[in-house]
Amino acid sequence: MGSQSKPLILEKKPKPQAVVKDWISELPDAVLCHILSFLPTKLAVRTSILSTRWKNIWASVLNLDFDDEYDPWIERDDSFSMFVDRVLSFRDSADIHKFRLCCSGVEDFSRIDGWIRTAIDCNAVEFDLRVHSKSDYQIFELPESFFMSKTLVVLKLNSDYLRYVPPKSGCFPSLKFLHVTVDCPDDESMEKFFSCCPVLEDLTIDGVVEHDADVYISAPELKTLRLSLRGEDCSPQNSFSINAPKLEKIDVREGRLSNYIVKNAKSLVKAIVNLYSHDSCLQRDFSNLSSALLAGISNVKYLSLSAHLLKACSVPAFDNLSELKLVLHNCYDWELLTELLKRSPNLEYLVLEHNECQGACTIYSEDEEYSEDEEYSAEYFDHEWNTPETVPVCLSTHLKSITIRGFKGDSDEMEAAKYLLEKGKVLNKVTICAGDLLCRREELDKELELIQRGSRTCRVEFF
């Protein structure tokens, strides 16, 4: 037998791998710096190991974000402070746009002082400082150069250990946005701070106030003021006196109502009042405090109001009001709604939002002591719908739109909806958004269709 020839096997040459081009690294330095500016600084610095191209890019990033991510259960060393020192020393001469420092494990306040001075010397525009200490006795006084910064526009401060001692003149010539988080602040120190910002336009104060605070806010250019404060139910009453002739918007959120004195509020357009605690009505002078607050903001065109057991007698005249959002709690007195309609002759847009409140309330006379045993369930309150004796002017002449959210279809809600539909002579649209319905949807649709409408052009939408 002749030898059989073996088949010829041709080996395939491996295909050359395609070269993947690094498009990101070819971007201009300014673009790469902009990308890194959205990262915490410790991650931005780590990009230096990617390649020679990236070695020094981080040093020109305009935003610095330092956070020691403090954990009280982990023993700390000096690595965070050393990292901040090295970053600030190795940066090039570029200005800093945004500087954020959050540290709770640094007890050497002299180093924090140095970091703040460096950022201010680099013409920081936005500054976010959050400093906390394990010691209850350490107080950090902000350096004078901090108050004298000519470039600072946005400032956020959150610390229990800061002392505000601004110079008598020349402070914050460019500061427009200030957000301060407080914890039992020193009244005099805070007053000096709020009053030394000549061009301040937006002020937010939040945190815990558990002592009898008496704060005066005077800001000639202030346009927006937000106050969100927490405190124990037994905390003493706080007082805020506000003098801001250009104020356009005020947002008050409190569990325990403070005493508000609002002066020169002729420019005020929008007000949001949220007294979110069910027990705020336990304050002996709650009626007087709520009356004073509403009277101070009665010039607004837009009002959002949420408060438990606010009495109709607290409502002033809202002659300019065109938009009203009223949160109706299940312990609410319907008389408040009818009084607001009577006192708002130019109202055009009305939003009613139903909100369940949990627990019990205590009702007592302002001239007598109250007892924790004198608790009554919300179902015992006189919050039934009562048809007003006279039709509010706004229903006949101005009210164009009504939105009802969380509609359940109980008898009081149906009576209120029926009244608004019948008396609304210029209504264009009524939108009803169902909540946890107490009856079948088809039954509600049918009942709403049978209501005689005061406006021929009114459309009713039920979702």
C-alpha positions in Angstrom: 0.0 0.0 0.0 1.2 3.4 -0.9 1.6 5.9 1.7 -1.4 8.2 2.0 -0.7 11.9 1.8 -1.8 14.0 4.8 -4.1 16.9 4.2 -2.4 20.2 4.1 -3.5 22.3 7.1 -3.0 26.0 6.7 -2.5 27.9 9.9 -4.5 31.1 10.2 -2.5 34.1 11.2 -4.0 35.9 14.2 -5.7 39.1 13.2 -3.9 42.1 14.5 -5.7 43.6 17.4 -7.4 46.9 16.7 -5.7 49.8 18.5 -8.3 51.4 20.9 -7.7 55.1 20.9 -7.9 56.9 24.2 -10.2 59.7 23.2 -10.7 60.9 26.8 -7.0 61.5 27.4 -6.8 63.6 24.2 -9.4 66.0 25.4 -8.1 69.5 26.4 -6.9 70.1 29.9 -9.7 72.4 30.6 -12.3 69.7 29.7 -10.6 67.1 31.8 -10.4 69.4 34.8 -14.1 70.1 34.4 -14.9 66.4 34.4 -12.7 65.8 37.6 -14.5 68.8 39.3 -17.5 66.6 39.8 -15.5 64.0 41.8 -14.5 64.1 45.5 -10.9 65.3 45.6 -9.5 62.0 46.8 -10.8 60.3 43.6 -9.6 63.1 41.4 -6.1 62.8 42.8 -6.1 59.0 42.1 -6.4 59.7 38.4 -2.7 60.7 38.5 -1.7 57.0 38.3 -3.6 56.4 35.0 -0.8 57.7 32.8 1.8 60.5 32.4 -0.9 62.5 30.6 -3.1 62.5 33.8 -0.3 63.0 36.3 -0.9 66.6 37.1 -4.4 67.3 35.7 -6.0 67.1 39.2 -3.7 70.0 40.4 -5.7 72.4 38.2 -9.2 71.3 39.2 -11.2 74.4 40.4 -13.5 72.4 42.8 -12.1 70.8 45.9 -14.2 68.4 48.0 -12.7 67.1 51.2 -14.7 64.7 53.4 -13.0 62.7 56.2 -16.0 60.3 56.4 -15.6 60.2 60.1 -16.6 57.0 61.9 -16.5 57.3 65.8 -16.0 53.5 66.0 -12.8 53.5 64.0 -9.5 54.8 65.4 -8.3 57.7 63.4 -4.8 58.8 62.4 -3.6 62.0 60.8 -3.9 60.8 57.2 -6.9 63.0 56.3 -5.2 66.2 57.5 -1.9 65.2 55.7 -3.9 64.6 52.5 -5.6 68.0 52.7 -2.2 69.7 53.4 -0.5 68.0 50.4 -3.3 68.7 48.0 -3.4 72.4 48.9 0.4 72.7 48.7 0.7 70.8 45.3 -2.0 72.7 43.5 -1.0 75.1 40.9 -1.8 78.8 41.1 -5.3 78.5 39.7 -8.2 80.0 41.7 -10.6 77.8 43.6 -14.2 78.0 42.5 -15.9 75.7 45.0 -14.4 74.5 48.3 -16.1 71.9 50.5 -14.7 70.7 53.8 -16.5 68.2 55.9 -14.6 66.9 58.9 -15.6 65.5 62.3 -12.4 63.8 63.3 -10.0 66.7 63.1 -9.4 68.1 66.6 -6.6 70.5 65.5 -8.6 73.6 64.7 -5.5 75.5 63.7 -5.1 73.3 60.7 -8.7 73.9 59.7 -8.1 77.6 60.1 -5.2 77.3 57.7 -7.2 75.4 55.1 -9.9 78.1 55.2 -7.4 80.9 54.8 -5.8 79.1 51.8 -9.2 78.7 50.1 -10.1 82.3 50.7 -6.7 83.4 49.4 -7.4 81.4 46.2 -10.6 83.5 45.7 -13.1 80.8 46.5 -16.6 81.6 45.1 -18.6 78.8 46.8 -17.7 77.6 50.3 -19.3 74.6 52.1 -17.9 74.2 55.7 -19.1 71.4 58.0 -17.0 71.1 61.1 -17.8 68.9 64.1 -15.8 67.9 67.2 -15.8 65.1 69.7 -15.2 67.7 72.4 -18.1 69.8 73.7 -15.8 72.6 74.8 -13.9 73.4 71.6 -15.1 76.6 69.8 -13.8 77.5 66.4 -13.7 81.2 65.6 -13.7 81.9 61.8 -10.7 84.0 60.7 -11.3 87.6 59.8 -10.2 87.1 56.2 -13.1 84.7 55.8 -15.6 87.6 56.5 -13.6 90.0 54.3 -13.6 87.8 51.2 -14.5 89.8 48.1 -15.2 86.8 45.9 -17.4 84.6 48.1 -20.9 84.4 46.6 -22.3 81.1 48.0 -21.8 80.0 51.6 -23.0 76.9 53.5 -22.1 76.5 57.2 -22.9 73.5 59.4 -21.2 73.3 62.8 -22.0 73.2 66.5 -18.7 74.8 67.2 -18.5 77.9 65.1 -18.3 81.4 66.6 -19.3 84.2 64.3 -17.4 87.4 65.1 -17.5 89.5 62.0 -15.6 92.8 61.7 -17.8 95.9 62.1 -17.6 96.8 58.4 -16.6 95.5 55.0 -18.0 92.0 55.4 -19.0 89.7 52.6 -19.3 92.4 49.8 -20.4 89.7 47.2 -22.2 87.1 49.3 -25.7 86.4 47.9 -26.6 82.9 49.1 -26.2 81.8 52.7 -27.3 78.5 54.2 -26.7 78.1 58.0 -27.5 74.9 59.9 -27.6 75.6 63.6 -27.8 73.7 66.9 -28.8 75.8 69.8 -27.1 78.9 68.4 -25.8 82.0 70.2 -28.4 84.7 69.4 -26.1 87.7 69.4 -23.4 86.0 67.3 -26.0 84.9 64.7 -27.6 88.4 64.6 -24.3 90.0 63.8 -23.7 87.4 61.1 -27.0 87.8 59.4 -26.8 91.6 59.5 -23.3 91.9 57.9 -24.2 90.7 54.4 -25.1 93.9 52.4 -26.1 92.1 49.2 -27.5 88.9 50.6 -30.5 87.7 48.5 -31.1 84.1 49.6 -31.0 83.0 53.3 -31.7 79.5 54.7 -31.7 78.7 58.4 -32.3 75.2 59.6 -31.5 73.0 62.5 -32.4 72.7 66.2 -33.4 75.5 68.5 -34.1 74.4 72.0 -33.6 77.6 74.0 -35.5 80.9 74.0 -33.9 82.3 70.9 -34.5 85.9 69.9 -33.0 86.5 66.5 -33.2 89.7 64.4 -32.7 89.4 60.7 -32.0 92.6 58.8 -31.0 92.3 55.1 -31.8 95.1 52.7 -31.4 93.0 49.5 -32.9 89.7 50.8 -35.4 88.1 48.4 -35.8 84.6 49.7 -36.0 83.4 53.3 -36.3 79.8 54.4 -36.7 78.8 58.1 -36.8 75.1 58.9 -36.5 74.5 62.7 -36.9 71.6 65.0 -37.2 71.5 68.8 -38.8 69.6 71.6 -42.5 70.2 72.3 -41.6 71.7 75.7 -38.9 74.0 74.2 -39.3 77.7 75.1 -40.7 80.0 72.4 -38.4 81.4 69.9 -38.8 84.8 68.3 -37.7 86.0 64.8 -37.9 89.6 63.8 -37.5 90.1 60.0 -36.7 93.4 58.3 -36.3 92.8 54.6 -38.0 95.4 52.4 -37.2 93.4 49.1 -38.4 90.0 50.4 -40.3 88.1 47.8 -40.6 84.6 49.2 -40.7 83.2 52.7 -40.8 79.5 53.6 -41.5 78.6 57.2 -41.4 74.9 58.4 -41.6 74.3 62.1 -42.9 71.8 64.6 -43.4 74.4 67.3 -44.4 77.8 66.0 -42.1 80.7 66.8 -43.1 84.3 67.2 -42.7 86.0 63.8 -42.5 89.8 63.4 -42.3 90.5 59.6 -41.7 94.1 58.8 -41.7 95.9 55.4 -43.1 93.0 53.6 -44.7 95.0 50.7 -42.6 93.1 48.1 -43.7 89.6 49.4 -45.2 87.5 46.7 -45.0 83.8 47.8 -45.3 82.2 51.3 -45.1 78.6 52.3 -46.2 77.8 55.9 -45.9 74.2 57.2 -46.5 73.7 60.9 -46.0 69.9 60.5 -46.3 68.8 64.1 -49.7 67.5 65.2 -48.9 68.8 68.7 -48.2 72.4 67.7 -51.7 73.3 68.8 -50.6 72.5 72.4 -48.9 75.9 72.5 -50.9 78.1 74.9 -50.5 81.1 72.5 -50.7 79.2 69.3 -53.7 81.3 68.0 -51.9 84.6 68.6 -48.7 83.4 67.1 -50.4 82.0 63.9 -52.4 85.2 63.6 -49.2 87.3 63.8 -47.4 85.2 61.2 -50.3 85.2 58.7 -50.9 89.0 59.2 -47.2 89.6 58.4 -47.5 87.7 55.1 -51.0 88.8 54.1 -49.7 90.7 51.1 -48.8 87.5 49.1 -50.2 86.4 45.8 -49.4 82.7 46.4 -49.9 80.9 49.7 -49.3 77.3 50.7 -50.7 76.6 54.1 -50.5 73.4 56.2 -51.2 73.5 59.9 -53.2 71.4 62.4 -56.2 73.0 64.0 -55.6 76.5 62.8 -58.6 78.5 63.6 -60.6 80.6 61.2 -60.2 83.6 63.5 -56.5 83.6 62.7 -57.1 84.4 59.0 -56.4 88.0 58.0 -57.5 89.6 54.7 -55.5 88.3 51.7 -56.6 91.0 49.2 -53.8 90.1 46.7 -54.0 86.3 46.9 -54.5 84.6 43.6 -53.2 81.1 44.3 -53.9 79.1 47.4 -52.8 75.6 48.4 -54.4 74.4 51.6 -53.5 71.0 53.2 -56.5 69.6 54.9 -55.7 67.3 57.8 -58.3 64.9 59.1 -58.5 67.0 62.2 -59.2 70.1 60.2 -62.0 72.6 60.7 -63.7 73.2 57.4 -64.5 76.6 58.6 -60.9 77.6 57.8 -61.4 76.9 54.1 -64.6 79.0 53.9 -62.9 81.8 55.9 -59.9 81.8 53.5 -62.3 82.0 50.6 -64.2 84.9 52.2 -60.9 86.8 52.9 -59.4 86.2 49.5 -61.6 88.2 47.0 -59.2 87.8 44.1 -58.5 84.1 44.4 -58.2 82.4 41.0 -56.5 79.0 41.7 -57.3 76.7 44.6 -55.6 73.4 45.5 -57.0 71.3 48.4 -54.8 68.5 49.5 -56.1 65.9 52.0 -53.5 64.5 54.5 -54.0 62.0 57.2 -52.7 62.9 60.6 -51.9 60.3 63.2 -52.4 60.4 66.9 -54.6 62.6 69.1 -54.9 66.3 69.8 -55.5 68.2 72.9 -57.9 71.2 72.9 -57.9 73.7 75.7 -58.5 77.3 76.4 -55.6 79.6 76.1 -56.3 80.9 79.6 -56.1 77.6 81.3 -53.6 74.9 82.0 -53.8 71.7 79.9 -53.3 68.1 80.9 -51.8 65.3 79.0 -54.9 63.3 80.0 -57.2 65.7 78.2 -56.8 64.0 74.8 -59.5 63.6 72.3 -59.5 61.7 69.1 -59.7 63.9 65.9 -63.1 62.4 65.1 -64.6 64.3 68.0 -63.6 67.7 66.6 -66.2 69.9 65.0 -64.8 69.7 61.5 -68.0 69.1 59.6 -68.8 71.1 56.5 -71.1 74.0 57.1 -72.4 76.0 54.2 -71.4 79.6 54.5 -74.2 82.1 55.0 -72.9 84.3 52.2 -71.1 83.3 49.0 -67.5 84.4 49.0 -66.7 87.1 46.3 -64.0 85.0 44.7 -66.4 82.2 43.8 -68.6 84.6 41.9 -66.0 86.6 40.1 -62.4 85.2 40.0 -62.0 81.5 40.9 -61.1 79.7 37.7 -59.5 76.4 38.7 -59.9 74.0 41.6 -57.8 70.9 42.3 -58.7 68.4 45.0 -56.1 65.7 45.9 -56.6 62.7 48.1 -60.4 62.8 47.7 -62.1 60.0 49.6 -65.7 60.8 48.9 -67.0 61.1 52.4 -70.1 63.2 53.1 -68.2 66.4 54.1 -66.0 66.3 51.0 -68.9 65.7 48.8 -70.8 68.6 50.3 -67.7 70.9 49.9 -67.2 69.8 46.3 -70.9 70.3 45.6 -70.9 73.8 47.0 -67.8 74.9 45.1 -69.2 73.5 41.8 -72.6 75.2 42.3 -71.3 78.6 43.5 -68.2 78.8 41.2 -69.7 81.1 38.5 -66.4 81.5 36.4 -64.9 78.0 37.0 -63.2 76.6 34.0 -61.8 73.4 35.4 -62.2 71.2 38.5 -59.7 68.3 38.9 -60.4 65.6 41.5 -57.6 63.1 42.3 -58.9 60.2 44.3 -57.3 58.9 47.5 -58.5 55.8 49.4 -62.1 55.9 48.2 -64.8 55.0 50.7 -67.2 54.0 48.0 -67.1 52.7 44.4 -65.6 54.9 41.7 -68.7 54.6 39.5 -70.9 55.9 42.3 -68.8 59.0 42.8 -68.7 59.6 39.0 -72.5 59.5 38.9 -72.9 61.7 42.0 -70.6 64.4 40.6 -72.3 64.4 37.3 -75.6 65.2 39.0 -74.3 68.3 40.6 -75.6 71.5 39.0 -72.7 73.7 38.0 -72.6 77.4 38.4 -70.4 77.8 35.3 -71.5 76.4 31.9 -67.8 76.1 30.7 -66.6 74.1 33.8 -65.0 70.8 33.0 -64.7 68.1 35.8 -61.9 65.6 35.6 -61.8 62.7 38.0 -58.6 60.6 38.3 
